[in-house]
Amino acid sequence: MTGTTSLPVSAERRRGPNRAPGVRVALVIAGCALLNLPSDALGQVGFANAKAYQAHASSATFSYTVSAGSDRILIVGANVESSTRYTQSVTYNSIALTKVTSLLSGAGPNCETSLWYLVNPPVGTFNIVATTQATKDLSGIAMSFTGVHQTTPFRDTSQVGGTGNAASVGVTTVVGDLAADVVCQGDATLGTIAVGAGQTLRDSATASGVFRGAGSTEPGNGGTVTMSWSFTLSPTYAQIAVALRASSVTTYGVDVTPATTSTSRLPSNGTNYTVDFAVQNTGSATDNFDLLTTKLPGTAISVVSITGTGITQGGNPDSARLASLGAGASATATVTYSVGNVAAGSIDTMFFRARSVGSPTTSDTGRLVLTVIRPTLTTGKAVTPTGTQVPGTDLTYTITFTNAGSAVAVSAVIVDTLPGQVDFKVGSVVNNPPTGVSVAVEYSNDGGSTWTYVPASAACAAPAGYDRCVNRVRWRLLNDLSSTPPNNTGSFEFVARIR
């Protein structure tokens, strides 16, 4: 499942690795995270510069520089000390700006503020001219930005006016937006002004000592951004705020596969195992990914390494970095791990998490649930006839073997020692292994140091047909011994004569 949101949301999709012989894995799927972040280079509106102006005239003309950058916008807060709305036009390099809105504070001394904008303004230094209907105190601010959507630059607009010691208004944003506001303050005794928490004062100017214009910015937070100002002398005020929309959107996403697999493993005993996880970049841009493993309860599994094309292993074997994975591309991460010498039936879980570096709240997780298995080989030995026998009696020895464990027994070997009072009967061995299992029978005349001896009649002064040199017999199972009845048990026989 793939989801999309405009807020930093983390979700995990838990899956298991491909089935490998002898490993059982359980898997839970919870979903794949995909995060949308507005983007210029990193999905954010960028502030370029600001300049406040003031005049006592019917128009204010001031020089302003627009810096180079993609998806530019120029906004101008034009303020007039008036009882009616007097700002008539704003131009930059003789290009008319478009008015967003205007607002009158209310009871006098009045201040009127208006907000104007121009997308893709020419780069360079040119005059801004704010024109009114009569000579008034004028004060305002010009601000320019990059990374702003050129068709619908404003996600939200809000305004407030009145008289008091505080002004406050909220605008709706997503992460990557930039909130900007302009304010005018008018009173016979001006007092001081301060921006609210989280805002950056960009500039301010005062006309005739009694009329102020200012502007500020604050990053979008994925919700409502409150733009506020505080005043010391309860003046009249008018405030307009906008949320500047980012010009493009970069999505961040990651998917970890494969799906469920069921397996078990023997204790490593010096042999390591591997499991592969495919990491896919489901976002819209090249990204790096942190590869992180954890274990719970961690009693059996130990991670040895995380390797693969584009993967760099750090000093800690539990983590690595997958670099520069393109949008839509996949890479295979091979996790090498060992299994501790713990009891059969022990269960341990390894979590493999791929986390976006571009958006650390975006990740996906697969998990490997490992059940430890073991073979358990038991043997028994019987002889006929039983009881006390006289010299010269042939004794038939029967050796039984059974794998009573939870895993196949690999390369099983069974050794029997002959008593010193008997002679081995040449050619008497009878093998009864389970179906599908072949046996190699070997003999030793030196207590098991070597297994190349070949029995011979009358060897070591034994009677004809017997060999007194043989003191060990070994059966090697050439195939795995199952742990499932009836193919988990068998027997061997041989005959020896009492001296």
Residue pairs with C-beta under 8 A, 6 or more apart in sequence:
1 13
1 31
1 32
2 32
2 34
2 253
2 255
2 282
3 9
3 11
3 31
3 32
3 33
3 34
4 34
4 36
4 251
5 34
5 35
5 36
6 36
6 174
6 175
6 222
7 174
7 175
7 222
7 223
8 35
8 37
8 175
8 222
8 359
8 361
8 362
9 33
9 35
9 361
10 33
10 361
10 362
10 363
11 30
11 31
11 32
11 33
12 30
12 31
12 33
12 353
12 363
12 364
12 365
13 29
13 30
13 31
13 32
13 33
13 255
13 256
13 364
13 365
13 366
14 27
14 28
14 29
14 30
14 351
14 365
14 366
14 367
15 27
15 29
15 256
15 257
15 258
15 259
15 260
15 366
15 367
16 25
16 26
16 27
16 258
16 259
16 260
16 261
16 366
16 367
16 368
16 369
17 25
17 258
17 261
17 275
17 276
17 277
17 352
17 366
17 368
18 258
18 261
18 275
18 276
19 25
19 261
19 262
19 263
20 261
20 263
20 273
20 274
20 275
21 263
22 263
22 264
22 265
22 266
22 373
22 407
23 261
23 263
23 264
23 265
23 273
23 275
23 368
23 370
24 262
24 263
24 264
24 369
24 370
24 371
25 260
25 261
25 262
25 263
25 275
25 367
25 368
25 369
25 370
26 260
26 262
26 367
26 369
27 259
27 260
27 261
27 366
27 367
27 369
28 367
29 259
32 253
32 254
32 255
32 282
32 364
33 253
33 254
33 361
33 362
33 363
33 364
34 251
34 252
34 253
34 282
34 283
34 362
35 251
35 252
35 253
35 283
35 356
35 359
35 361
35 362
36 174
36 249
36 250
36 251
36 252
37 43
37 175
37 176
37 249
37 250
37 251
37 252
37 359
38 44
38 45
38 174
38 175
38 176
38 177
38 220
38 245
38 246
38 247
38 248
38 249
38 250
39 147
39 176
39 246
39 247
39 248
39 249
39 250
39 285
40 46
40 70
40 71
40 146
40 147
40 246
40 247
40 248
41 147
42 250
42 358
43 175
43 176
43 246
43 248
43 249
43 250
44 147
44 176
44 178
44 219
44 246
45 145
45 146
45 147
45 148
45 176
45 177
45 178
45 220
45 244
45 245
45 246
45 247
46 69
46 145
46 146
46 147
46 178
47 143
47 145
47 178
47 200
47 202
47 217
48 66
48 67
48 69
48 72
48 143
48 144
48 145
48 146
49 65
49 67
49 143
49 144
50 141
50 142
50 143
50 144
50 202
50 203
50 215
51 62
51 64
51 141
51 142
51 203
52 139
52 140
52 141
52 142
52 203
52 204
52 205
52 213
52 214
52 215
53 60
53 62
53 128
53 130
53 138
53 139
53 140
53 141
53 142
53 205
53 213
54 60
54 137
54 138
54 139
54 205
54 206
54 207
54 211
54 213
55 137
55 138
55 139
55 207
56 135
56 136
56 137
56 138
56 207
56 208
57 135
57 136
57 138
58 131
58 132
58 133
58 134
58 135
58 136
59 129
59 130
59 131
59 132
59 138
60 129
60 130
60 138
60 140
61 127
61 128
61 129
62 127
62 128
62 142
63 125
63 126
63 127
63 128
64 74
64 92
64 125
64 126
64 127
64 128
64 142
64 144
65 124
65 125
66 72
66 74
66 92
66 121
66 122
66 123
66 124
66 125
66 126
66 144
67 123
67 144
67 146
68 123
69 146
69 147
70 146
70 147
70 247
71 120
71 146
71 147
71 148
71 149
71 150
71 247
72 119
72 120
72 121
72 123
72 144
72 145
72 146
72 148
73 117
73 118
73 119
73 120
73 121
73 144
73 145
73 148
73 150
73 153
73 244
74 92
74 97
74 117
74 118
74 121
74 142
74 143
74 144
75 100
75 115
75 116
75 117
75 142
75 143
75 144
75 145
75 180
75 182
75 242
76 90
76 92
76 97
76 115
76 116
76 117
76 128
76 130
76 140
76 141
76 142
76 143
77 113
77 114
77 115
77 116
77 140
77 141
77 142
77 143
77 182
77 183
77 184
77 213
77 215
77 240
78 87
78 90
78 113
78 114
78 115
78 116
78 130
78 138
78 140
79 87
79 111
79 112
79 113
79 114
79 138
79 139
79 140
79 182
79 184
79 211
79 213
79 238
80 86
80 87
80 111
80 112
80 132
80 136
80 137
80 138
80 184
81 109
81 110
81 111
81 112
81 136
81 137
81 138
81 184
81 186
81 207
81 210
81 211
82 104
82 110
82 111
82 112
82 132
82 136
83 104
83 108
83 110
84 104
84 112
85 102
85 104
85 112
85 114
86 112
86 132
86 133
86 134
86 136
87 102
87 112
87 114
87 130
87 131
87 132
88 131
88 132
88 133
89 96
89 97
89 129
89 130
89 131
90 96
90 97
90 99
90 116
90 128
90 129
90 130
90 131
91 97
91 128
91 129
92 118
92 121
92 122
92 126
92 127
92 128
93 121
93 122
93 124
93 126
93 127
95 118
95 121
95 122
97 116
97 117
97 118
98 116
98 117
98 118
99 114
99 115
99 116
100 114
100 115
100 116
100 117
100 154
100 157
100 240
100 242
101 114
101 115
101 157
101 159
101 240
102 112
102 113
102 114
102 115
102 240
103 112
103 113
103 114
103 159
103 160
103 161
103 238
103 239
103 240
104 110
104 111
104 112
104 161
104 238
105 111
105 112
105 161
105 162
105 163
105 184
105 186
105 236
105 237
105 238
106 161
106 162
106 163
106 236
107 163
107 236
108 186
108 236
109 186
109 187
109 188
109 210
109 235
109 236
110 186
110 236
111 184
111 185
111 186
111 211
111 236
111 237
111 238
112 184
112 238
113 140
113 182
113 183
113 184
113 213
113 238
113 239
113 240
114 240
115 157
115 182
115 240
115 242
117 153
119 148
119 150
119 153
120 150
121 144
128 142
130 138
130 140
132 138
137 186
137 207
137 208
137 210
137 211
138 207
138 211
139 184
139 205
139 206
139 207
139 211
139 212
139 213
140 182
140 184
140 205
140 213
141 182
141 202
141 203
141 204
141 205
141 213
141 214
141 215
143 180
143 202
143 215
143 217
145 178
145 180
145 244
147 246
147 247
147 248
148 244
148 245
148 246
148 247
149 245
149 246
149 247
150 247
152 245
153 244
153 245
154 242
154 243
154 244
154 245
155 171
155 172
155 173
155 174
155 177
155 242
155 243
155 244
155 245
156 171
156 172
156 173
156 242
156 243
157 171
157 240
157 241
157 242
157 243
158 169
158 170
158 171
158 240
158 241
158 242
159 169
159 238
159 239
159 240
159 241
160 167
160 168
160 169
160 238
160 239
161 236
161 237
161 238
161 239
162 236
162 237
163 234
163 235
163 236
163 237
164 231
164 234
164 237
165 230
165 231
165 232
165 233
165 234
166 228
166 229
166 230
166 231
167 183
167 228
167 229
167 231
167 237
167 239
168 196
168 226
168 227
168 228
168 229
168 239
169 181
169 226
169 227
169 228
169 239
169 240
169 241
170 224
170 225
170 226
170 227
170 241
171 179
171 224
171 225
171 227
171 241
171 242
171 243
172 223
172 224
172 225
172 243
173 179
173 220
173 221
173 222
173 223
173 224
173 225
173 243
174 220
174 222
174 246
175 220
175 221
175 222
176 220
176 246
177 219
177 220
177 243
177 244
177 245
177 246
178 217
178 218
178 219
178 220
178 243
178 244
179 217
179 218
179 219
179 220
179 225
179 227
179 241
179 242
179 243
179 244
180 215
180 216
180 217
180 241
180 242
180 244
181 215
181 216
181 217
181 227
181 239
181 240
181 241
181 242
182 213
182 214
182 215
182 239
182 240
183 193
183 213
183 214
183 215
183 229
183 237
183 238
183 239
183 240
184 211
184 212
184 213
184 237
184 238
184 239
185 193
185 211
185 212
185 213
185 214
185 229
185 231
185 235
185 236
185 237
186 210
186 211
186 212
186 235
186 236
186 237
187 210
187 233
187 235
187 236
188 210
189 210
189 233
190 206
190 209
190 210
190 211
190 212
190 233
190 235
191 231
191 232
191 233
191 235
192 231
192 232
193 204
193 212
193 214
193 229
193 230
193 231
193 232
194 229
194 230
195 201
195 214
195 216
195 228
195 229
196 226
196 227
196 228
196 229
196 230
198 218
198 219
198 225
199 216
199 217
199 218
199 227
199 228
200 216
200 217
200 218
201 214
201 215
201 216
202 214
202 215
202 216
202 217
203 214
203 215
204 212
204 213
204 214
204 215
205 212
205 213
205 214
206 212
207 213
214 229
216 227
218 225
218 227
219 225
220 243
225 243
227 239
227 241
229 237
229 239
231 237
249 284
250 283
250 284
250 285
250 358
251 282
251 283
251 284
251 285
252 283
252 285
252 287
252 356
252 358
252 359
252 362
253 281
253 282
253 283
253 356
253 362
254 279
254 280
254 281
254 282
254 283
254 287
254 289
254 354
254 355
254 356
254 362
254 363
254 364
255 279
255 280
255 282
255 364
256 277
256 278
256 279
256 280
256 352
256 353
256 354
256 364
256 365
256 366
257 277
257 278
257 280
257 366
258 276
258 277
258 278
258 366
263 370
263 371
264 370
264 371
264 372
264 373
264 406
264 407
265 273
265 339
265 370
265 371
265 372
265 373
266 339
266 372
266 373
266 374
266 375
266 407
267 339
267 340
267 341
267 342
267 372
267 374
268 338
268 339
268 340
269 341
272 304
272 336
272 337
272 338
273 336
273 337
273 338
273 339
274 334
274 335
274 336
274 337
275 334
275 335
275 337
275 368
276 332
276 333
276 334
276 335
277 332
277 333
277 335
277 352
277 354
277 366
278 330
278 331
278 332
278 333
279 289
279 291
279 322
279 325
279 330
279 331
279 332
279 333
279 354
280 328
280 329
280 330
281 287
281 289
281 325
281 326
281 327
281 328
281 329
281 330
282 328
283 327
283 356
283 358
283 362
284 327
285 327
285 358
286 324
286 325
286 326
286 327
287 325
287 327
287 356
287 357
287 358
288 321
288 322
288 323
288 324
288 325
288 356
288 357
288 358
289 321
289 322
289 325
289 354
289 355
289 356
289 357
290 319
290 320
290 321
290 322
290 353
290 354
290 355
290 357
291 306
291 311
291 319
291 320
291 321
291 322
291 333
291 352
291 353
291 354
291 355
292 318
292 319
292 352
292 353
292 354
292 355
293 303
293 306
293 318
293 319
293 335
293 350
293 351
293 352
293 353
294 318
294 350
294 351
294 353
295 301
295 303
295 348
295 349
295 350
295 351
296 348
296 349
296 351
297 348
297 349
298 348
299 340
299 342
299 346
299 348
300 339
300 340
300 342
300 346
300 347
300 348
300 370
300 372
301 337
301 338
301 339
301 340
301 348
301 349
301 350
301 368
301 370
302 337
302 338
302 339
302 340
303 317
303 318
303 335
303 336
303 337
303 350
304 317
304 336
304 337
304 338
305 313
305 317
305 335
305 336
306 313
306 317
306 318
306 319
306 320
306 333
306 334
306 335
306 336
307 313
307 320
307 333
307 334
307 336
308 322
308 331
308 332
308 333
308 334
309 331
309 332
310 322
310 323
310 324
310 325
310 331
311 320
311 321
311 322
311 323
311 331
311 333
312 320
312 321
312 323
313 320
314 320
314 321
320 333
321 357
322 331
322 333
322 354
325 331
333 352
333 354
335 350
335 352
335 368
337 350
339 370
339 372
342 372
343 372
343 374
344 372
344 373
344 374
344 376
344 405
344 406
344 407
345 371
345 372
345 373
345 406
346 371
346 372
347 369
347 370
347 371
347 372
348 369
348 370
348 372
349 367
349 368
349 369
349 370
350 367
350 368
350 370
351 365
351 366
351 367
351 368
352 365
352 366
352 367
352 368
353 363
353 364
353 365
354 363
354 364
354 365
355 362
355 363
356 362
356 363
373 405
373 406
373 407
374 405
374 406
374 407
375 403
375 405
375 406
375 407
375 408
375 409
375 410
375 412
375 481
375 483
376 403
376 404
376 405
376 406
377 401
377 402
377 403
377 404
377 405
377 409
377 412
377 481
378 401
378 402
378 404
379 399
379 400
379 401
379 402
379 414
380 399
380 400
380 401
381 397
381 398
381 399
381 400
381 416
382 397
382 398
382 400
383 395
383 396
383 397
383 398
384 395
384 396
384 398
385 393
385 395
389 395
389 498
390 498
391 498
391 499
392 497
392 498
393 497
393 498
394 425
394 495
394 496
394 497
395 422
395 495
395 496
395 497
395 498
396 493
396 494
396 495
397 416
397 493
397 494
397 495
397 496
398 491
398 492
398 493
399 414
399 416
399 475
399 491
399 492
399 493
400 489
400 490
400 491
401 412
401 414
401 481
401 489
401 490
401 491
401 492
402 488
402 489
403 409
403 412
403 481
403 482
403 483
403 488
403 489
404 483
404 488
405 483
406 483
407 483
408 480
408 481
408 482
408 483
409 477
409 480
409 481
409 483
410 480
411 476
411 477
412 476
412 477
412 481
413 474
413 475
413 476
413 477
414 474
414 475
414 477
414 492
415 448
415 472
415 473
415 474
415 475
416 472
416 473
416 474
416 492
416 494
417 471
417 472
418 424
418 470
418 471
418 472
418 473
418 496
419 496
420 471
421 498
421 499
422 496
422 497
422 498
422 499
423 462
423 463
423 466
423 467
423 468
423 496
423 497
423 499
424 443
424 455
424 466
424 467
424 468
424 470
424 473
424 494
424 495
424 496
425 465
425 466
425 467
425 494
425 495
425 496
425 497
426 455
426 456
426 457
426 465
426 466
426 467
427 455
428 493
428 494
428 495
428 496
429 441
429 473
429 492
429 493
429 494
430 492
430 493
430 494
431 439
431 441
431 475
431 490
431 492
432 490
432 491
432 492
432 493
433 439
433 477
433 490
434 481
434 482
434 486
434 487
434 488
434 489
434 490
435 487
436 479
436 487
437 477
437 478
437 479
437 480
437 481
437 487
437 490
438 477
438 478
438 479
439 475
439 476
439 477
439 478
439 492
440 475
440 476
440 478
441 473
441 474
441 475
442 451
442 452
442 473
442 474
442 475
442 476
443 451
443 453
443 454
443 455
443 470
443 472
443 473
443 474
444 450
444 451
444 453
444 470
444 471
444 472
444 473
444 474
445 453
445 469
445 470
445 471
446 453
446 471
447 471
447 472
448 472
448 474
451 472
451 474
453 469
453 470
455 467
455 469
455 470
456 467
456 469
457 464
457 465
457 466
457 467
458 464
458 465
458 466
458 467
459 467
459 468
459 469
459 470
460 467
460 468
460 469
461 468
462 468
462 469
463 497
466 497
473 494
475 492
481 488
482 488
